[in-house]
Amino acid sequence: MEVNVKKVLYSLIDEEYKKQQASSYPANARPILGVPVAALCEMAREYACRKDWQEIVSSLTDKTFEEALLQVLITGYTTQSFETAQKHFSEFLPKIDSDKLCDATCLAFRTAIEYPNETLEWVEKLLHEHDSYKQRFAIVILLDHFVTSDYIDRVLSLYASVSPLSETSMQALAWGYLVCFLGFGTKTIASLASSGHSREQQTYIIDYMLSSPRLSESQRQALHSLKSHI
């Protein structure tokens, strides 16, 4: 049975949600329809189970945020080899035109759970490409899937090696350090202190972390102490 994806998308538009999202959405990015990401995920899970999922993905254009994101969400929910998933996502990366689309794409890369080592090798290459959104994608993949006891040392080592290309990758890097710090405070402090980041970058990262309401008083004190010694 054929499915009219665009018709379904338009039936799920939430005008109030659209207004909320528009206030923080860049003017030069593709337009948003106003469909909540949770609804897109539900659609993607349903379509990924169909035999014609590839035809559904091919029928989607890049004209709106929702259509673009739905392409990778459906792909992410299908069972694939690492090589196939990497190919699909690599082809999609040049389409990313906003932090919101980038970060949602990272969550869609569920292949990272099954193929962690292969994903880390790919991410390391992306971190050092001269492309801001590819760099942000790599940084966010790490904070989404690899801030665990098994991989924290690798993540911090990769973060310490990053030279942010833009504000979007700088903000993602600070976010990544925050996630690491919340779970592995001592290791994160030590890594950030010895990283190759400039004093200005370290200060930005620490200030970003200090802005989080999730920090305890002792965590704030540790960050203030680090800031006073850089």
C-alpha positions in Angstrom: 0.0 0.0 0.0 1.5 3.3 -1.1 1.9 6.1 1.5 1.7 9.8 0.8 4.4 11.0 3.2 3.9 14.7 2.5 0.2 14.4 3.2 1.0 12.8 6.5 3.5 15.4 7.4 1.1 18.3 6.7 -1.5 16.6 8.9 0.9 16.6 11.8 1.8 20.3 11.7 1.6 22.0 15.1 1.4 25.7 14.7 2.3 26.5 18.3 5.4 24.2 18.1 6.3 25.9 14.8 6.3 29.3 16.5 8.5 28.1 19.3 11.0 26.5 16.9 11.1 29.5 14.5 12.3 31.8 17.2 15.6 29.9 17.5 15.9 28.7 13.9 18.4 30.4 11.5 16.8 32.5 8.7 19.1 31.0 6.0 18.1 27.4 6.7 15.4 25.5 4.9 11.9 26.2 6.2 10.2 24.2 9.0 6.7 22.9 8.7 6.2 22.6 12.4 6.0 18.8 12.9 7.4 17.8 16.4 10.5 15.6 16.2 8.8 13.0 18.3 6.1 12.6 15.6 8.8 12.3 12.9 10.5 9.6 14.9 7.2 7.7 15.1 6.7 8.0 11.4 10.3 6.9 10.7 9.9 3.7 12.9 6.8 2.8 11.0 8.3 3.4 7.5 11.6 1.7 8.4 9.6 -1.6 8.8 8.2 -1.5 5.3 9.8 -3.3 2.3 9.6 -0.1 0.3 11.4 2.2 2.8 14.1 3.1 0.3 11.4 4.3 -2.2 9.8 6.4 0.6 13.2 8.0 1.4 13.7 8.7 -2.3 10.3 10.4 -2.6 11.3 13.0 0.0 12.8 16.3 -1.1 15.2 18.6 0.8 12.8 21.5 0.7 11.8 21.4 4.4 13.5 20.6 7.7 11.0 17.7 8.3 11.5 16.1 4.9 15.3 16.3 5.2 15.3 14.9 8.7 12.8 12.1 7.9 15.3 10.8 5.3 17.9 10.0 7.9 15.5 9.0 10.6 14.0 6.3 8.4 17.5 5.2 7.3 18.7 5.2 10.9 15.9 2.9 12.1 16.6 0.2 9.4 19.0 -2.6 10.1 22.1 -2.1 8.0 25.8 -2.9 7.9 28.1 -0.1 9.1 29.4 0.5 5.5 25.8 1.0 4.2 24.8 3.3 7.0 28.0 5.3 6.7 27.4 5.7 3.0 23.8 7.0 3.5 24.8 9.4 6.3 27.9 10.6 4.5 25.7 11.5 1.5 23.3 13.4 3.8 25.9 15.4 5.7 26.3 18.1 3.0 22.5 18.8 3.3 22.8 19.9 6.9 22.1 23.6 7.2 21.3 24.1 10.9 22.4 22.9 14.4 19.0 21.5 14.9 19.1 19.3 11.8 22.7 18.3 12.6 21.9 17.2 16.2 18.8 15.3 15.2 20.8 13.5 12.5 23.3 12.4 15.2 20.6 10.8 17.3 19.4 9.0 14.1 22.8 7.3 13.6 21.9 4.3 15.7 24.5 2.2 13.9 27.0 3.7 16.4 25.5 1.3 19.0 26.2 -1.8 17.0 29.5 -0.7 15.5 31.3 1.6 18.0 34.9 1.1 16.9 34.0 1.7 13.2 32.0 4.7 14.2 34.9 6.2 16.2 37.3 5.8 13.3 34.9 7.6 11.0 34.2 10.3 13.6 37.9 11.0 14.1 38.3 11.7 10.4 35.2 14.0 10.3 36.6 16.0 13.3 39.5 17.1 11.2 37.7 17.9 7.9 37.4 21.5 7.0 33.6 21.6 7.3 31.8 23.1 10.3 28.8 20.9 10.2 30.8 17.7 9.7 32.8 18.7 12.7 29.7 19.4 14.8 28.2 16.1 13.7 31.3 14.2 14.9 31.4 16.1 18.2 27.7 15.4 18.9 27.9 11.8 17.8 30.5 11.4 20.6 28.4 13.0 23.3 25.3 11.1 22.2 26.7 7.6 22.0 30.2 7.4 23.6 30.3 9.2 27.0 30.5 5.9 28.9 33.2 4.2 31.1 34.3 2.2 28.1 34.9 5.2 25.8 35.4 8.3 27.9 39.2 8.3 27.6 38.9 8.1 23.8 36.2 10.8 23.7 38.2 13.2 25.8 41.3 12.6 23.7 39.4 13.4 20.5 37.8 16.5 22.0 41.2 17.7 23.2 42.5 17.4 19.6 39.7 19.5 18.0 40.4 22.9 16.5 36.8 24.4 16.2 36.1 25.9 12.8 33.2 28.0 13.8 30.8 29.1 16.5 28.6 26.1 15.8 31.4 23.6 16.3 32.8 25.6 19.3 29.4 25.4 21.0 29.1 21.7 20.3 32.6 21.1 21.8 31.6 23.0 25.0 28.4 20.9 25.1 30.4 17.7 24.7 32.8 18.7 27.5 29.8 19.4 29.8 28.3 16.0 29.1 31.7 14.4 29.9 32.1 16.5 33.0 28.7 15.5 34.4 29.6 11.9 34.2 33.4 11.9 34.6 34.4 15.2 36.4 38.0 14.5 37.4 39.0 13.1 34.0 37.3 15.9 32.1 39.0 18.6 34.2 42.4 17.0 33.7 41.8 16.6 29.9 40.6 20.1 29.4 43.5 21.6 31.4 46.1 19.8 29.3 44.3 20.1 26.0 45.6 22.0 23.0 42.8 24.6 23.2 43.7 28.2 23.4 43.0 30.1 26.6 40.1 31.8 25.0 38.6 28.5 23.9 39.1 27.0 27.4 37.4 30.0 28.9 34.5 29.7 26.5 34.1 26.0 27.4 34.3 26.6 31.1 31.8 29.4 31.0 29.4 27.3 28.9 29.7 24.5 31.5 29.1 26.9 34.4 25.9 28.1 32.8 24.4 24.6 33.2 21.8 24.3 36.0 22.7 20.6 36.4 26.0 21.4 38.2 26.5 20.8 41.9 28.2 23.4 44.0 31.4 21.3 44.2 31.4 20.9 40.4 31.1 24.7 40.1 34.0 25.2 42.5 36.1 22.8 40.5 35.4 24.7 37.3 36.1 28.1 38.9 39.4 26.7 40.1 40.4 25.5 36.7 39.4 28.8 35.1 41.7 30.7 37.6 44.7 28.6 36.5 44.4 28.7 32.7 
